[in-house]
Amino acid sequence: MKKQEGKHKGLLLFVTVLSVLGFYSTAHAAIVVGLQVNADQTGLEATTRGTCTKEPNPNGCIHVIGAEQINFNLPNARCSDNESWQLGEVTLGTSEKGGSGNIGGVAASDFDADEVTGVVTPVSNSANHILIKDDNSEPYDIWYKVSASCGGKTIYTDPRIENGGSQ
């Protein structure tokens, strides 16, 4: 009987550990936005289908509920025989194609961004990815601009983030 109890306790502990690990990985998984350089190399395009609840809902439009991390990925894309596009920075603005900056204290805090310029301090970054945080403390829309550079040329993409609040 004690042997049977020991097996049940061991199984219960194993299932509990797996459940906790599964919850932790799901709760901390980043939202991924895929990017690509357009055909004539004049812009950066989001390839990830939009998840915004409001229209327009273009590719790269992100609806966020609760605190999340957002990972922007640009697979290796060549701009010439010798050079590849490299991601630069993420900046935030309060209106579509309205420029960056003047984002207010809440957005600056949520994204670890400069309130005046809108430049986000990434959690991590490399030539092909930029990971940012979004604490999403209250509902608001904000536009992000991701830049990529190659051979002295810089291109951008600028979809929206719908923060739904911490709910």
C-alpha positions as CSV (number, residue, x, y, z in Angstrom):
1,M,0.0,0.0,0.0
2,K,2.8,2.4,0.9
3,K,4.5,1.6,-2.4
4,Q,1.3,2.6,-4.3
5,E,1.1,5.9,-2.3
6,G,4.7,6.7,-3.2
7,K,4.0,6.1,-6.9
8,H,0.9,8.4,-6.7
9,K,2.8,11.1,-4.9
10,G,5.7,10.9,-7.4
11,L,3.2,11.1,-10.4
12,L,1.4,14.0,-8.8
13,L,4.6,15.9,-8.2
14,F,5.7,15.2,-11.8
15,V,2.4,16.4,-13.3
16,T,2.5,19.5,-11.0
17,V,6.1,20.4,-12.1
18,L,5.1,20.0,-15.8
19,S,2.0,22.2,-15.3
20,V,4.0,24.9,-13.7
21,L,6.7,24.8,-16.4
22,G,4.0,24.9,-19.1
23,F,2.3,27.9,-17.5
24,Y,5.6,29.7,-17.0
25,S,6.6,29.2,-20.7
26,T,3.2,30.2,-22.0
27,A,2.9,33.2,-19.8
28,H,6.4,34.5,-20.7
29,A,6.4,33.7,-24.4
30,A,7.1,36.8,-26.6
31,I,4.8,38.1,-29.3
32,V,6.7,37.6,-32.5
33,V,6.5,40.0,-35.4
34,G,8.3,38.8,-38.6
35,L,9.7,41.5,-40.9
36,Q,11.1,41.5,-44.4
37,V,12.6,44.0,-46.8
38,N,10.2,44.8,-49.6
39,A,11.1,43.9,-53.2
40,D,12.5,47.3,-54.2
41,Q,14.3,47.7,-50.8
42,T,12.4,50.9,-49.9
43,G,10.6,49.7,-46.9
44,L,10.4,47.1,-44.1
45,E,7.2,45.1,-44.1
46,A,5.6,43.1,-41.3
47,T,4.8,39.5,-42.4
48,T,2.9,38.5,-39.2
49,R,-0.8,38.7,-39.6
50,G,-2.4,41.6,-37.5
51,T,-4.2,40.8,-34.3
52,C,-5.7,44.2,-33.6
53,T,-9.4,44.4,-32.8
54,K,-9.9,47.8,-34.5
55,E,-9.7,48.5,-38.2
56,P,-7.4,48.9,-40.0
57,N,-5.7,45.7,-38.9
58,P,-2.6,45.4,-41.2
59,N,0.1,42.9,-40.9
60,G,2.2,43.6,-37.8
61,C,-0.7,45.3,-35.9
62,I,-0.5,43.8,-32.4
63,H,-3.2,43.5,-29.7
64,V,-1.7,43.0,-26.3
65,I,-3.5,41.9,-23.1
66,G,-1.3,41.9,-20.0
67,A,2.4,42.4,-19.8
68,E,4.3,40.9,-22.8
69,Q,7.5,41.0,-24.6
70,I,7.5,41.8,-28.3
71,N,10.2,40.2,-30.6
72,F,10.9,41.8,-34.0
73,N,12.7,39.4,-36.3
74,L,14.3,40.1,-39.7
75,P,15.8,37.0,-41.4
76,N,19.1,37.6,-43.1
77,A,18.3,39.8,-46.1
78,R,21.0,41.1,-48.4
79,C,21.0,44.6,-49.7
80,S,24.1,44.0,-51.9
81,D,26.6,41.3,-52.6
82,N,28.6,42.3,-49.6
83,E,26.1,43.6,-47.1
84,S,22.9,42.5,-45.2
85,W,20.1,44.5,-43.7
86,Q,20.5,45.0,-39.9
87,L,17.8,46.0,-37.5
88,G,18.4,49.4,-35.8
89,E,15.9,50.6,-33.2
90,V,12.2,50.7,-32.2
91,T,10.6,54.1,-31.7
92,L,7.1,54.9,-30.6
93,G,4.7,57.6,-31.6
94,T,1.1,58.6,-30.8
95,S,-0.3,58.6,-34.3
96,E,0.0,56.6,-37.5
97,K,2.7,58.0,-39.7
98,G,2.7,61.0,-37.4
99,G,6.4,60.7,-36.4
100,S,7.9,59.4,-33.2
101,G,8.1,60.8,-29.7
102,N,6.1,62.7,-27.2
103,I,4.5,59.5,-26.1
104,G,3.6,60.4,-22.5
105,G,4.8,58.9,-19.2
106,V,2.6,55.8,-19.2
107,A,3.8,54.5,-22.6
108,A,7.4,55.6,-21.8
109,S,7.3,53.5,-18.6
110,D,5.4,50.5,-20.2
111,F,8.0,50.2,-23.0
112,D,11.1,51.5,-21.3
113,A,11.2,54.3,-23.9
114,D,12.3,57.9,-23.9
115,E,9.2,60.0,-23.5
116,V,10.4,62.8,-25.8
117,T,12.0,60.8,-28.6
118,G,10.1,57.6,-28.3
119,V,13.2,55.5,-28.6
120,V,12.8,52.1,-26.8
121,T,15.5,50.5,-24.8
122,P,15.5,46.9,-25.9
123,V,15.6,43.9,-23.6
124,S,18.0,42.3,-26.1
125,N,18.9,43.0,-29.7
126,S,21.2,41.8,-32.6
127,A,21.4,42.4,-36.3
128,N,18.3,40.2,-36.9
129,H,16.1,40.7,-33.8
130,I,15.0,43.3,-31.3
131,L,13.2,42.2,-28.1
132,I,11.2,44.9,-26.2
133,K,9.0,44.8,-23.1
134,D,5.4,46.1,-22.9
135,D,4.1,46.3,-19.3
136,N,0.7,47.3,-20.8
137,S,-0.5,49.1,-17.6
138,E,-3.6,50.6,-19.2
139,P,-5.5,50.7,-22.5
140,Y,-4.1,52.9,-25.3
141,D,-2.9,52.6,-28.9
142,I,0.6,53.5,-29.9
143,W,2.4,53.2,-33.2
144,Y,5.9,51.6,-33.4
145,K,8.5,52.1,-36.0
146,V,11.3,49.6,-36.5
147,S,14.3,50.6,-38.6
148,A,16.7,48.5,-40.6
149,S,19.9,49.8,-42.3
150,C,22.2,48.7,-45.0
151,G,24.9,50.5,-47.1
152,G,24.0,53.9,-45.6
153,K,20.3,53.5,-46.4
154,T,17.6,53.2,-43.6
155,I,14.1,51.8,-44.1
156,Y,11.1,51.5,-41.7
157,T,7.8,49.8,-40.9
158,D,5.2,51.4,-38.7
159,P,2.1,49.4,-37.5
160,R,0.1,49.9,-34.3
161,I,0.1,48.3,-30.9
162,E,-3.3,48.1,-29.1
163,N,-2.6,47.8,-25.4
164,G,-5.7,46.3,-23.8
165,G,-4.4,47.0,-20.3
166,S,-3.4,44.6,-17.6
167,Q,-6.8,42.9,-17.4
